[in-house]
Amino acid sequence: MGWRSVNLHTHISLVNRYVYVEVPKAGCGTMKATLGGLEAARMGPAMVGRVQENPHDRMAATPFVKPFQLPADLLEHVLTSADYRRFTVVREPAARVLSGFIEKVGQGLKQSAPIVEAIAASTGRDVAAADVTLAQFLDVVGAQKSRDQDPHWRREADHVGLGIVPYDAVIRLEELDASWARVGELTGITDLQEQFYCRKSTGARTRIAEYYTPALLDQVATIYARDYQSFGYAVPSTA
């Protein structure tokens, strides 16, 4: 991903010596509310409240260090050495991309603009974001390189730099409830208490049959082939 995305989605704790790389639409609100609240504790209760109430607010002060704030040698040390623990949370691709489609495109949010523009360019007809079909959306997304994809549906393995950054753990969102002890080990925080944040859940995991056909699931399997292989997911069915 580009440097701007690296800075937005990489959360570094120099105090507790860990790096959490955020994957949008993969429990990132819960993770940022939980870890951010803990990191903010040394800054006072007001900062804790701000972070936990608005974990997606990029404008507010963040308790994490960002890559651009570190000199190159220290950043390399943080991202590669055994002195730091690096982890991320991923999600089954069909549910994740559907969640992004329902929220961002279905509601006509700013992330839908490039999709709408691409469809208009290929069809010669203007289309409203709310009228974009999942098939049209996947055609656009599938034709894009990972770097050009919106982070909410970018290929996860590419987004987190799998094979470039040596991760200590890649946690699947579907197993996060049972993984808080592991997150505690990675962050050096005992008795970790998660702060769940799913105020805009689309329920995509339970809506696969509502939106997908077998052909569209095959298309997702092709677009996100590396994610399925790297993270051990099986492509869901419409049954």
Wavefront OBJ file of the C-alpha trace (Angstrom):
o trace
v 0.000 0.000 0.000
v 1.052 3.595 -0.397
v 2.856 5.564 2.284
v -0.305 7.439 3.326
v -2.101 4.164 3.938
v 0.871 2.777 5.852
v 0.687 5.747 8.209
v -3.080 5.538 8.620
v -3.229 1.832 9.325
v -0.053 1.128 11.308
v -0.312 1.632 15.086
v 2.949 1.488 17.044
v 3.428 1.323 20.798
v 6.992 2.195 21.735
v 6.068 1.785 25.401
v 4.674 -1.748 25.123
v 6.756 -2.673 22.056
v 4.139 -3.875 19.621
v 2.742 -2.978 16.213
v -0.897 -3.501 15.261
v -1.560 -3.238 11.529
v -5.212 -2.419 10.965
v -7.284 -4.088 8.252
v -10.447 -2.019 7.646
v -13.665 -4.044 7.943
v -11.854 -6.653 10.047
v -12.626 -5.663 13.621
v -10.501 -2.526 13.401
v -12.927 -0.446 15.492
v -12.856 -2.974 18.304
v -9.074 -3.251 18.156
v -8.457 0.495 18.092
v -10.971 1.142 20.876
v -9.421 -1.588 23.012
v -5.726 -1.014 22.407
v -6.055 2.721 21.936
v -7.876 3.088 25.217
v -5.146 1.200 27.018
v -2.398 3.228 25.362
v -4.237 6.460 26.147
v -4.458 5.659 29.868
v -1.107 7.323 30.529
v -2.503 10.533 28.966
v -5.493 10.745 31.261
v -9.155 9.693 31.325
v -10.269 12.352 28.840
v -8.006 10.892 26.174
v -9.224 7.373 26.950
v -12.812 8.481 26.464
v -12.021 10.257 23.225
v -10.253 7.247 21.741
v -12.849 4.699 22.806
v -15.817 6.785 21.713
v -14.333 7.633 18.317
v -11.677 5.067 17.405
v -12.026 5.843 13.682
v -11.523 9.586 14.127
v -8.261 10.284 12.317
v -8.365 13.960 13.236
v -8.200 13.498 16.988
v -4.887 12.922 18.720
v -3.863 9.280 18.687
v -2.055 7.533 21.533
v -0.100 5.495 19.000
v 3.114 6.449 17.256
v 2.860 6.554 13.471
v 5.565 5.418 11.022
v 6.226 8.941 9.701
v 7.175 10.046 13.217
v 10.116 7.649 13.438
v 13.549 7.915 11.830
v 14.117 5.265 9.168
v 16.460 3.113 11.237
v 14.094 2.972 14.211
v 11.099 2.260 11.961
v 12.960 -0.639 10.369
v 13.826 -1.929 13.828
v 10.197 -1.703 14.942
v 8.934 -3.508 11.835
v 11.551 -6.273 11.680
v 13.316 -6.937 14.979
v 12.499 -9.471 17.672
v 12.278 -6.591 20.159
v 8.780 -5.808 18.901
v 5.722 -7.997 18.394
v 3.693 -7.443 15.230
v 0.151 -8.633 14.625
v -2.968 -8.009 12.591
v -6.588 -9.160 12.398
v -8.014 -10.447 9.100
v -11.462 -11.497 7.931
v -13.024 -13.971 5.507
v -12.838 -12.077 2.182
v -16.394 -12.587 0.875
v -17.943 -11.266 4.087
v -15.428 -8.449 4.332
v -15.884 -7.165 0.783
v -19.654 -7.460 1.142
v -19.530 -5.415 4.343
v -17.564 -2.724 2.538
v -20.013 -2.765 -0.355
v -23.106 -2.496 1.862
v -21.743 0.302 4.025
v -19.630 2.400 1.682
v -21.290 1.933 -1.701
v -24.855 1.224 -0.624
v -24.920 4.390 1.462
v -23.161 6.472 -1.173
v -20.234 7.365 1.084
v -17.098 8.940 -0.335
v -15.472 5.551 -0.984
v -18.174 4.834 -3.559
v -17.130 7.673 -5.888
v -14.306 5.812 -7.707
v -16.592 2.798 -8.162
v -19.367 4.911 -9.657
v -16.888 6.706 -11.918
v -15.412 3.430 -13.174
v -18.852 2.012 -13.971
v -19.848 5.196 -15.808
v -16.612 5.085 -17.814
v -17.123 1.443 -18.840
v -20.849 1.646 -19.604
v -21.215 5.223 -20.798
v -24.121 5.678 -18.399
v -24.321 7.520 -15.107
v -25.357 5.414 -12.144
v -26.222 6.322 -8.556
v -24.156 4.644 -5.865
v -27.283 3.083 -4.347
v -28.023 1.401 -7.695
v -24.611 -0.219 -8.110
v -24.919 -3.997 -8.028
v -22.524 -6.293 -6.237
v -21.583 -7.766 -9.637
v -20.652 -4.327 -10.991
v -18.731 -3.543 -7.826
v -16.711 -6.762 -8.002
v -15.908 -6.181 -11.667
v -14.349 -2.821 -10.773
v -12.537 -4.055 -7.676
v -11.227 -7.162 -9.422
v -9.662 -5.109 -12.193
v -7.731 -2.926 -9.759
v -4.255 -3.510 -8.405
v -4.193 -3.809 -4.612
v -2.492 -0.433 -4.254
v -5.376 1.208 -6.138
v -8.140 -0.523 -4.194
v -9.869 1.264 -1.349
v -8.537 -0.036 1.996
v -12.026 -1.267 2.939
v -11.810 -3.963 0.247
v -8.096 -4.054 -0.558
v -6.578 -7.537 -0.705
v -5.624 -8.232 2.889
v -2.326 -10.018 2.344
v -1.090 -7.095 0.267
v -2.528 -4.523 2.667
v -0.598 -5.886 5.658
v 2.588 -6.555 3.696
v 2.492 -10.290 4.284
v 5.897 -11.715 3.441
v 7.538 -8.314 3.956
v 6.678 -7.632 7.590
v 7.435 -10.614 9.861
v 4.256 -11.085 11.863
v 4.137 -12.803 15.234
v 0.409 -13.430 14.832
v -2.321 -13.115 12.240
v -5.628 -13.412 14.089
v -8.822 -14.223 12.239
v -11.746 -12.001 13.173
v -14.007 -15.027 13.448
v -11.736 -16.277 16.264
v -11.155 -12.937 17.989
v -13.502 -13.696 20.895
v -11.249 -16.609 21.861
v -7.994 -14.744 21.115
v -7.904 -11.956 23.691
v -5.395 -13.825 25.842
v -3.114 -14.016 22.794
v -3.608 -10.306 22.135
v -2.665 -9.698 25.769
v 0.566 -11.625 25.251
v 1.378 -9.689 22.098
v 0.762 -6.324 23.730
v 2.267 -7.173 27.098
v -1.022 -6.269 28.766
v -2.342 -8.721 31.340
v -6.045 -9.167 32.065
v -6.938 -7.548 28.768
v -10.518 -6.329 28.714
v -11.842 -5.826 25.209
v -13.878 -2.739 24.316
v -16.223 -3.877 21.555
v -17.081 -1.317 18.924
v -19.465 -2.471 16.192
v -21.935 0.393 16.007
v -22.317 0.146 12.242
v -22.243 -3.609 11.767
v -23.650 -4.660 8.399
v -24.146 -8.297 9.413
v -22.407 -9.302 6.192
v -21.408 -12.739 7.420
v -25.071 -13.723 7.729
v -26.085 -12.128 4.411
v -23.921 -14.122 1.999
v -26.900 -15.925 0.419
v -28.822 -12.666 0.136
v -26.222 -10.966 -2.050
v -24.044 -13.637 -3.647
v -24.584 -16.132 -6.420
v -22.194 -19.063 -6.876
v -20.642 -17.187 -9.810
v -19.999 -14.101 -7.688
v -18.422 -16.207 -4.958
v -16.159 -17.748 -7.595
v -15.214 -14.224 -8.624
v -14.379 -13.298 -5.028
v -12.306 -16.470 -4.731
v -10.288 -15.355 -7.746
v -9.867 -11.722 -6.683
v -8.833 -12.673 -3.163
v -7.077 -15.947 -3.947
v -3.948 -15.056 -1.961
v -6.013 -14.090 1.076
v -7.883 -17.392 1.040
v -4.648 -19.332 0.703
v -2.574 -17.307 3.158
v -5.115 -17.129 5.969
v -6.669 -20.582 5.627
v -10.193 -19.548 4.770
v -12.679 -21.609 2.783
v -14.879 -19.828 0.277
v -18.430 -19.743 1.685
v -21.440 -21.099 -0.146
v -24.909 -19.720 -0.747
v -26.562 -22.822 0.728
l 1 2 3 4 5 6 7 8 9 10 11 12 13 14 15 16 17 18 19 20 21 22 23 24 25 26 27 28 29 30 31 32 33 34 35 36 37 38 39 40 41 42 43 44 45 46 47 48 49 50 51 52 53 54 55 56 57 58 59 60 61 62 63 64 65 66 67 68 69 70 71 72 73 74 75 76 77 78 79 80 81 82 83 84 85 86 87 88 89 90 91 92 93 94 95 96 97 98 99 100 101 102 103 104 105 106 107 108 109 110 111 112 113 114 115 116 117 118 119 120 121 122 123 124 125 126 127 128 129 130 131 132 133 134 135 136 137 138 139 140 141 142 143 144 145 146 147 148 149 150 151 152 153 154 155 156 157 158 159 160 161 162 163 164 165 166 167 168 169 170 171 172 173 174 175 176 177 178 179 180 181 182 183 184 185 186 187 188 189 190 191 192 193 194 195 196 197 198 199 200 201 202 203 204 205 206 207 208 209 210 211 212 213 214 215 216 217 218 219 220 221 222 223 224 225 226 227 228 229 230 231 232 233 234 235 236 237 238 239
